[in-house]
Amino acid sequence: MNKFSTRSYESELLDAPDIPKELLFRNLRELDLINKTLGGHAITLSGMKALITDKSKTYNIVDIGCGGGDAMKEIAGWAEKRGYKVKLTGVDMNADCIAFMKESCKNFPQISGVVMDYRDYLKTHDTTDIIHCSLFCHHLKDDELTELFGYMNKYARSGFVVNDLQRHWFAYYSIRFLTRLLNGSALVKNDAPVSVLRGFRKNELDALLQKADVQRATIGWKWAFRYLILLKK
């Protein structure tokens, strides 16, 4: 059996509770660069375009596992240019990520952040229109993912957008080469290829959505080696 046949549960350095701030912040900037360069942000926006269609309302958007907030800035900028009103809340368990996000997003008054478990946040905020996750799901085990999909299905009034990795040999070796070519941090050099091994095949995502009783969600393949899960209610 090769290492791409089933999901890996190898831990990423980013998941450790005691990452030095300087290293974490560098990694968050690197992830933003990767998303800009390889089209990750564009995938998120393609999902948002399907859900944000009414210029007369304000969409409450929750970004679960928001990290440095780069996806929220992309959504806010896109919405503002097109005359849509959005209120974005980043939810992350890592207080340093939220601190970085607040500084990075200080020029976006429509963006805020909280240090909280996403389950607690969604239970206490019943006005959520759209839930977004980018590069968060591969950090979770299958049973945790089933729970996440169930929560998103229950609490997102308009729908949800999930943007995550395809597990593929070419993606693995390409990102391993790229992070070394660009002299990335020790964190990104380790975690980027591990993230691919923790990524998904389409049939696996289908099974997890079915197990969570999520109906009518679509799964589309996107460049570069991503899946976009979209549920429009």
C-alpha positions in Angstrom: 0.0 0.0 0.0 1.5 3.4 -1.0 1.3 6.5 1.2 -1.3 8.1 -0.9 -4.0 5.4 -0.8 -5.4 6.4 2.6 -5.5 9.6 4.7 -2.5 10.1 7.0 -3.0 11.2 10.6 0.6 12.4 11.0 0.6 15.5 13.1 1.5 18.8 11.6 3.8 21.2 13.5 1.2 23.9 13.2 -1.1 21.9 15.4 1.3 22.0 18.3 0.1 24.2 21.2 3.5 25.9 21.9 4.7 27.3 18.5 6.9 30.3 18.9 5.0 33.4 17.7 7.7 34.5 15.3 7.6 31.1 13.5 3.8 30.9 13.6 3.4 34.4 12.1 5.9 33.7 9.4 4.0 30.5 8.5 0.7 32.4 8.3 2.3 34.9 5.9 3.6 31.9 3.8 0.2 30.3 3.7 -1.3 33.5 2.4 1.4 33.7 -0.3 0.7 30.0 -1.3 -3.0 30.7 -1.5 -2.5 33.7 -3.7 0.1 32.0 -5.9 -1.7 28.7 -6.4 -5.3 30.0 -6.6 -6.5 29.0 -3.2 -8.2 32.3 -2.5 -9.8 32.3 -6.0 -11.5 28.9 -5.1 -13.0 30.4 -1.9 -14.3 33.4 -3.9 -15.9 31.1 -6.5 -17.9 29.5 -3.7 -18.8 32.8 -2.2 -20.1 34.1 -5.5 -22.7 31.3 -5.5 -24.0 32.2 -2.1 -23.7 36.0 -2.0 -26.2 37.4 -4.4 -28.4 40.0 -2.6 -27.1 43.5 -2.3 -29.9 44.5 0.0 -28.8 42.3 2.9 -25.7 41.9 5.1 -24.3 38.4 5.1 -22.9 37.1 8.4 -20.0 34.9 7.5 -18.1 32.7 9.9 -14.6 31.5 9.0 -13.8 28.4 11.0 -10.1 27.8 11.6 -9.4 31.3 10.2 -5.7 31.3 10.9 -4.2 34.7 9.9 -7.5 35.9 8.3 -6.2 36.1 4.7 -9.3 34.4 3.3 -11.5 36.9 5.1 -9.6 39.8 3.6 -10.1 38.4 0.2 -13.8 37.9 0.7 -14.2 41.4 2.2 -12.3 43.0 -0.7 -14.3 41.1 -3.3 -17.6 42.0 -1.6 -16.8 45.7 -1.3 -15.8 46.0 -4.9 -19.1 44.5 -6.0 -21.4 46.3 -3.6 -22.2 43.4 -1.3 -22.4 43.9 2.5 -20.7 41.3 4.7 -19.7 40.9 8.3 -17.0 38.4 8.8 -16.0 36.6 12.1 -12.9 34.5 12.3 -13.1 31.6 14.8 -9.9 29.9 15.9 -8.7 28.1 19.0 -5.2 29.5 18.7 -5.1 32.9 20.5 -1.9 33.9 18.6 -3.6 33.3 15.3 -6.4 35.6 16.3 -4.0 38.2 17.5 -2.2 38.1 14.1 -5.5 38.2 12.3 -6.7 41.3 14.1 -3.5 43.2 13.3 -3.5 41.9 9.7 -7.2 42.9 9.2 -7.1 46.2 11.1 -8.1 48.1 8.0 -11.2 46.0 7.5 -13.9 47.1 10.0 -16.2 44.3 8.7 -13.8 41.7 10.1 -13.5 40.5 13.7 -12.2 37.4 15.4 -12.7 35.3 18.5 -10.7 32.6 20.3 -13.4 29.9 20.7 -14.3 26.4 19.7 -16.4 26.6 16.6 -19.2 24.5 18.1 -19.6 26.9 21.0 -19.6 29.8 18.7 -22.2 28.4 16.3 -24.5 27.3 19.2 -24.5 30.9 20.6 -24.8 32.8 17.3 -27.9 31.8 15.4 -27.6 34.5 12.7 -24.9 32.8 10.7 -25.6 33.0 7.0 -22.5 31.4 5.5 -19.8 29.2 7.0 -16.4 29.0 5.4 -13.4 26.6 6.0 -10.2 26.8 4.0 -7.4 24.4 4.7 -8.9 23.5 8.1 -10.7 20.2 7.4 -7.5 18.2 6.7 -6.4 18.9 10.2 -9.3 16.9 11.5 -9.9 13.1 11.7 -12.9 11.6 9.9 -15.2 11.5 13.0 -14.3 15.1 13.7 -15.1 16.0 10.1 -18.4 14.3 10.2 -19.3 16.4 13.3 -18.0 19.6 11.6 -20.1 19.0 8.4 -23.2 18.4 10.6 -22.7 21.6 12.5 -22.2 23.6 9.2 -25.3 22.0 7.7 -27.3 22.9 10.8 -26.2 26.4 11.5 -25.5 28.0 8.1 -28.7 29.6 6.9 -27.6 30.2 3.3 -24.9 27.5 2.9 -21.3 26.7 3.4 -18.0 26.7 1.5 -15.1 24.2 2.1 -11.8 24.6 0.4 -9.3 21.9 1.0 -6.6 19.6 -0.4 -6.7 16.7 -2.8 -4.4 13.9 -1.7 -2.3 13.3 -4.8 1.3 12.3 -5.5 2.0 15.2 -7.8 0.7 17.7 -5.3 2.9 16.1 -2.6 6.1 16.2 -4.5 5.4 19.6 -6.1 4.7 21.4 -2.8 7.7 19.7 -1.2 9.9 21.0 -4.0 8.3 24.5 -4.0 8.7 25.2 -0.3 12.3 24.3 -0.4 13.0 26.3 -3.6 11.5 29.3 -2.0 13.4 28.8 1.2 10.3 28.4 3.3 10.3 28.2 7.1 10.9 24.9 8.8 7.2 24.9 9.6 6.0 25.1 6.0 8.6 22.7 4.7 7.4 20.1 7.1 3.7 20.8 7.1 2.9 21.5 3.4 3.6 17.9 2.2 2.1 16.4 5.4 -1.0 18.4 4.7 -1.3 16.8 1.3 -1.1 13.3 2.9 -3.9 14.4 5.2 -5.9 15.6 2.3 -8.8 13.8 0.5 -10.1 11.8 -2.4 -13.6 12.8 -3.7 -15.2 9.5 -2.6 -14.0 10.1 0.9 -15.6 13.5 1.1 -18.8 12.1 -0.4 -18.9 9.4 2.3 -18.2 12.0 5.1 -21.0 14.3 3.9 -23.4 11.4 3.6 -22.5 10.2 7.1 -23.2 13.8 8.4 -26.6 13.7 6.5 -25.7 16.7 4.3 -27.9 16.7 1.3 -27.3 18.4 -2.1 -23.7 19.5 -1.5 -21.5 19.5 -4.6 -17.8 18.6 -4.7 -15.7 20.1 -7.5 -12.1 19.7 -8.3 -10.1 22.9 -8.6 -6.6 23.8 -9.6 -4.1 23.3 -7.9 -5.2 20.0 -6.4 -8.1 21.4 -4.3 -11.7 20.4 -3.7 -14.4 22.9 -3.3 -17.4 21.7 -1.3 -20.4 23.9 -1.8 -23.8 23.7 -0.2 -26.4 26.3 -1.3 -29.6 26.2 0.7 
